[in-house]
Amino acid sequence: MSSPINIVRKTSSALALLATLAVPSIVSAQSCALCYTQAAGSGERLVQALRSGILILVAPPMLICIGIAVMAYKKRNQFNEE
C-alpha cells in the first residue's frame, strides 16, 4: 500500500510530464507569418546568418541548464547524509 506522500509525488510527476509534452506543440504554433515570409524571400546569405544566430542564441541557456543539472547531480545526497 502506498503512502499518501508517494501518491502525491507520482501524481505531480505525471502532471509535470504531461505539461512538458504539451508545451512544444503550443510553442511551435507561435510562428510569425511576416517573419517567415521575410526570411524565405531573402538571399541564401541572410538565411545562413539567421541559422548561425539561432545557434549562438541557443548555446548559453543550454550551457546554463547543463551546469545546473551537473551541480544538482553532485549535491544530490548532501542533505541526506546529515
Summary of the structure (lengths in Angstrom):
residues: 82
radius of gyration: 20.9
end to end distance: 28.8
largest distance: 64.3
contacts: 138
relative contact order: 0.04
helix: 79%
strand: 0%
